[in-house]
Amino acid sequence: MMRTTEKILVIGSSGQLGTELVQNLRNVYGIENVIASDVKITEQSKEGPFEVIDVLNATGLLEIVKRHKINQVYLLAALLSATAEKMPKFAWDLNMNGLLNVLDLAKEKIIEKIYWPSSIAVFGPNTPKENTPQFTVMEPSTVYGISKQAGERWCEYYFNKYNVDVRSLRYPGLIGWKSAPGGGTTDYAVHIFHEALKSGTYECFLSENATLPMMYMPDAIKATIGIMQADADKIKIRSSYNLAGFSFSPKEIAAEITKHIPNFKITYKEDSRQQIADSWPKSIDAAEAVSDWGWKPEFDLTAMTSDMIKNLRAPKK
């Protein structure tokens, strides 16, 4: 275990990413040095330090940061793509003002370093679909994407104007087995495993050839901690880095699952999430993340599918 003086606060820690990030951060920095937090008490409160935090309450946030002597904040609290479309004004408020409240803590030198996730949702229908470059046309068409693009601009502004050490990754769709997905367009790629094992069938809300960039959760965690541990002078992009794992369609992941569950059947019934998927890239060029701070994924579709099924089949402890 790394000996450290880091005191880390993870805001919005009970979601799909936060659940695993907290566990991994505690493995690195020690349980007592990583404070999990969410808007209500969750199961995480039984596993280590936990605080109830509304990131929109700047006064309450400041009090907790000072009490725990926090110097790093991972801000994960957000409404994701499909959920945000149902509550656009609240999504904008949470995704934007929550970020500004945390950026202001660093501006005032109360904390030293911030991690804030962006997303491939910043890209839009006019973005090049194949090997989408780091710098390109964006024009997002969803509330979530608009808020993430604006957030990227705020992060870069606070770095340039106030020298705030803020770091960010544009996540593709994330796939993990430890927690339920949180309302995103790429969530089918998690649900499909659960349904394949439970019933042997899955009705997909995207079309069979809706190819999207994805990443297995262990790689996402590795990238998140990796960018935060990198020397500041290696972080040359302060808006958000493209991050790439692998790309696949529902038809392709179904074929991979069939190798493990031969009688598995998939059907398709598109809903409003198809329109969101159509506006996103099919594959991502992460050359800057590779060259600047050494990003390298470990999992491809075959390895991820095998690991997901093995873990979901394993007896619950």
C-alpha atoms as one frame of an Amber mdcrd trajectory, in Angstrom:
protein
   0.000   0.000   0.000   1.284   3.462  -0.911   2.169   5.605   2.112   0.718
   9.014   1.462  -0.598  12.221   2.890  -3.399  12.327   0.307  -6.910  12.856
   1.658  -9.406  12.118  -1.111 -13.120  12.894  -1.369 -15.196  11.042  -3.973
 -18.494  12.870  -4.624 -21.252  10.757  -6.155 -19.410   7.630  -5.052 -22.293
   5.146  -5.149 -22.726   4.976  -8.923 -21.348   2.502 -11.435 -17.915   4.164
 -11.626 -17.696   5.444  -8.052 -18.378   2.074  -6.423 -15.263   0.544  -7.957
 -13.156   3.712  -7.909 -13.521   4.064  -4.123 -12.445   0.442  -3.582  -9.396
   0.896  -5.786  -8.413   4.254  -4.299  -8.619   2.730  -0.813  -6.354  -0.111
  -1.928  -3.787   2.501  -2.993  -4.138   5.205  -0.336  -5.697   3.419   2.654
  -9.337   3.148   3.719  -9.189   6.077   6.147  -7.775   8.441   3.498 -10.625
   8.044   0.982 -13.980   9.559   1.931 -16.957   8.253  -0.059 -19.992  10.546
  -0.370 -23.396  10.751  -1.993 -26.683  12.608  -1.603 -27.983   9.879   0.704
 -26.550   7.124   2.883 -25.717   4.000   0.862 -24.138   0.598   1.474 -20.737
   2.263   1.098 -21.203   3.805   4.546 -20.500   0.330   6.019 -17.164   0.004
   4.232 -15.257   3.102   5.343 -15.514   6.865   5.895 -18.726   8.219   4.325
 -20.428  11.628   4.195 -23.807  12.745   2.894 -23.049  15.594   0.466 -25.169
  17.646  -1.911 -22.557  19.098  -4.260 -24.920  21.985  -5.018 -24.646  23.057
  -1.355 -21.333  24.928  -1.476 -21.340  25.721   2.262 -21.927  22.107   3.288
 -19.304  20.926   0.811 -16.707  23.357   2.182 -17.396  22.254   5.768 -16.776
  18.583   4.947 -13.660  19.339   2.870 -12.171  21.331   5.767 -13.165  18.799
   8.437 -11.456  15.937   6.629  -8.526  18.080   5.384  -9.288  16.985   1.804
  -6.694  17.798  -0.862  -8.087  15.794  -3.834 -11.684  15.658  -5.080 -13.080
  13.186  -7.599 -16.381  14.726  -8.716 -18.587  11.978 -10.174 -22.043  13.341
  -9.270 -24.030  13.881 -12.498 -27.196  12.963 -14.338 -26.284  10.683 -17.255
 -27.511  10.871 -20.845 -30.895   9.136 -20.873 -31.885  10.353 -17.388 -30.828
  13.937 -18.129 -33.161  14.095 -21.147 -36.093  13.618 -18.752 -34.957  16.387
 -16.366 -32.937  18.812 -18.479 -32.882  21.823 -16.146 -31.953  19.808 -13.074
 -29.303  17.964 -15.106 -27.767  21.281 -16.180 -27.845  22.580 -12.600 -26.242
  19.474 -11.100 -23.698  18.843 -13.842 -22.629  22.488 -14.130 -22.952  24.160
 -10.740 -21.648  21.101  -8.938 -18.468  21.376 -11.005 -18.144  25.120 -10.403
 -18.486  24.625  -6.639 -15.560  22.186  -6.672 -13.451  24.274  -9.066 -13.889
  27.234  -6.714 -12.434  25.190  -3.833  -9.268  24.736  -5.872  -9.273  28.352
  -7.021  -9.247  29.378  -3.347  -6.394  26.872  -2.689  -8.564  24.866  -0.275
  -7.943  21.706  -2.317  -5.026  20.899  -4.623  -6.300  18.592  -7.361  -9.619
  17.726  -9.064 -10.764  14.837 -11.190 -13.907  15.446 -13.261 -15.202  12.974
 -15.863 -16.323  14.041 -19.310 -17.820  11.749 -21.946 -18.078  10.900 -25.631
 -21.444  12.685 -25.293 -19.564  15.957 -25.964 -19.449  14.890 -29.607 -22.446
  15.380 -31.865 -23.943  14.352 -35.203 -21.429  16.469 -37.169 -18.380  14.947
 -35.456 -16.294  12.499 -37.533 -17.577   9.054 -36.497 -14.474   6.908 -37.060
 -11.371   7.451 -34.919 -12.829  10.678 -33.581  -9.850  12.981 -32.947  -9.071
  14.841 -29.730  -9.765  18.228 -31.302 -12.764  18.263 -33.637 -16.300  19.528
 -34.213 -18.465  18.813 -31.161 -22.001  20.287 -31.275 -23.545  17.839 -28.752
 -27.282  17.235 -29.125 -28.133  16.005 -25.598 -28.427  17.869 -22.298 -25.743
  15.608 -20.853 -23.397  16.302 -23.761 -24.013  20.051 -23.628 -23.226  20.109
 -19.903 -20.084  18.021 -20.380 -18.826  20.220 -23.204 -19.436  23.331 -21.104
 -17.724  21.611 -18.176 -14.641  20.954 -20.301 -14.468  24.632 -21.155 -14.781
  25.603 -17.464 -12.015  23.156 -16.497  -9.648  24.594 -19.085 -10.614  28.152
 -18.080  -9.897  27.534 -14.386  -6.543  25.970 -15.290  -5.529  28.869 -17.532
  -6.934  31.644 -15.314  -6.324  30.331 -11.792  -3.800  27.479 -12.305  -6.287
  24.928 -10.960  -4.925  21.379 -11.316  -8.003  19.757 -12.868  -7.829  16.547
 -14.914 -10.446  14.841 -17.024 -11.185  11.896 -19.315 -13.867  11.543 -21.966
 -15.252   8.145 -21.032 -16.765   5.859 -23.635 -19.537   3.525 -22.460 -18.433
   1.763 -19.258 -19.099  -1.904 -18.579 -18.698  -3.472 -15.139 -20.171  -6.305
 -13.080 -19.985  -4.896  -9.544 -22.860  -2.384  -9.677 -25.950  -1.463 -11.660
 -25.632   1.048 -14.518 -26.886   4.577 -13.939 -29.124   5.658 -16.801 -26.836
   5.921 -19.802 -27.341   5.083 -23.461 -24.580   2.455 -23.386 -26.166   0.626
 -20.412 -27.449  -2.142 -22.679 -23.918  -3.543 -22.664 -24.254  -4.223 -18.923
 -27.906  -5.328 -18.912 -27.278  -7.827 -21.703 -25.001  -9.921 -19.473 -27.457
 -10.024 -16.569 -30.350 -11.007 -18.828 -28.293 -13.581 -20.739 -27.471 -15.370
 -17.491 -30.944 -14.961 -15.977 -33.263 -15.749 -18.890 -31.112 -16.480 -21.935
 -32.759 -13.630 -23.863 -32.362  -9.869 -24.134 -34.418  -7.171 -25.870 -32.014
  -4.416 -26.882 -33.117  -0.771 -27.098 -30.484  -0.029 -29.770 -30.304  -1.380
 -33.318 -28.120  -4.424 -34.000 -25.441  -2.413 -35.808 -25.275   0.576 -33.414
 -21.495   0.519 -32.928 -20.246   2.585 -29.977 -16.924   3.054 -28.140 -16.808
   1.066 -24.895 -14.433   0.268 -22.061 -14.278  -2.393 -19.372 -14.391  -0.957
 -15.863 -10.919  -2.134 -14.744  -9.425  -0.144 -17.623 -11.529   2.915 -16.767
 -10.359   2.759 -13.146  -6.740   2.321 -14.245  -7.008   5.362 -16.531  -8.697
   7.496 -13.856  -6.122   6.822 -11.163  -3.343   6.936 -13.768  -4.123  10.439
 -14.974  -4.374  11.691 -11.386  -1.018  10.164 -10.440   0.772  11.501 -13.539
   3.144  14.440 -13.130   1.339  17.729 -13.737   3.673  18.702 -16.569   2.592
  15.583 -18.515  -1.074  16.667 -18.483  -1.059  18.883 -21.541  -4.834  18.886
 -22.154  -6.902  20.520 -19.417 -10.305  20.280 -21.057 -10.564  16.460 -21.254
  -8.620  13.619 -22.867 -10.098  11.234 -25.410 -10.019   7.737 -23.914 -10.349
   4.573 -25.990 -10.902   0.919 -25.217 -12.711  -0.981 -27.984 -15.855  -0.587
 -30.110 -18.682  -3.032 -30.811 -22.343  -3.254 -31.800 -25.152  -5.125 -29.973
 -24.916  -7.819 -32.653 -21.183  -8.276 -32.018 -21.422  -8.490 -28.229 -24.353
 -10.925 -28.545 -22.191 -13.149 -30.740 -19.421 -13.064 -28.135 -21.864 -13.949
 -25.325 -23.165 -16.887 -27.383 -19.691 -18.439 -27.159 -20.311 -18.802 -23.412
 -24.124 -19.195 -23.426 -24.877 -21.071 -26.690 -28.694 -20.718 -26.552 -28.647
 -16.948 -25.900 -31.022 -14.957 -28.132 -31.155 -11.193 -28.685 -34.048  -9.161
 -30.136 -34.210  -5.470 -30.960 -36.756  -2.779 -30.113 -35.285   0.683 -30.601
 -36.338   3.511 -28.273 -35.292   7.159 -27.794 -31.760   6.113 -26.827 -31.099
   5.064 -30.425 -31.235   8.715 -31.473 -28.635   9.553 -28.816 -26.410   6.682
 -29.963 -26.677   7.855 -33.576 -25.153  11.201 -32.577 -22.065   9.647 -30.984
 -18.779   8.376 -32.455 -18.199   4.749 -33.439 -14.522   4.751 -32.411 -12.135
   7.109 -30.599  -8.558   8.225 -31.280  -6.777   8.464 -27.899  -3.291   9.235
 -29.257  -2.792  12.198 -26.896  -3.567  10.133 -23.786  -1.126   7.489 -25.004
   1.705   9.935 -25.733   1.201  12.395 -22.832   0.757  10.099 -19.843   1.087
   6.566 -21.151  -2.492   5.306 -21.478  -2.826   1.673 -22.575  -5.981  -0.490
 -22.208  -5.724  -4.162 -21.230  -9.131  -5.535 -22.267 -10.724  -6.166 -25.654
 -14.257  -7.448 -26.344 -13.306 -11.129 -25.994 -11.411 -10.703 -22.708 -14.101
  -8.416 -21.262 -16.962 -10.805 -22.115 -15.160 -13.755 -20.566 -14.360 -11.825
 -17.374 -17.900 -10.392 -17.035 -19.539 -13.810 -17.320 -17.028 -15.449 -14.969
 -17.654 -12.818 -12.275 -21.440 -12.712 -12.674 -21.588 -16.506 -12.433 -19.424
 -16.612  -9.319 -21.235 -17.215  -5.995 -22.034 -13.979  -4.154 -19.916 -13.508
  -1.049
